[in-house]
Amino acid sequence: MEMFMAHMTHSAESCYLFNDKRRAELRGLVSNKEEMAKKHEIKIIAAVYPPLEHEIYYLVEAPSHKAFERYLKAIGFAAYNKIEIKHVESMETALERL
């Protein structure tokens, strides 16, 4: 499995914290996030956000970039976020190459 990080950003107008329609849509989609993670073979390492900054960060292990993309679409994040996905490695892996 490879490791990927997603940095997602969205506008205040589309934020589920302030948009009732988005909140209802997202609740429905995110309710099956564990099932979708299994389906797309995603292991979530961390999912965090800085409050009120309209950003979300996900760190996952996934079989591919495309699998991670499909997961983010399935749980509704792709509908309202600009998403940047990067292939990343642990610092331990990088330091082993020294």
Secondary structure by P-SEA (a helix, b strand, c coil): cbbbbbbbbbcccccccccaaaaaaaaaaacaaaaaaaaaccccccccccccccbbbbbbbcccaaaaaaaaaaaccccccbbbbbbcccaaaaaaac
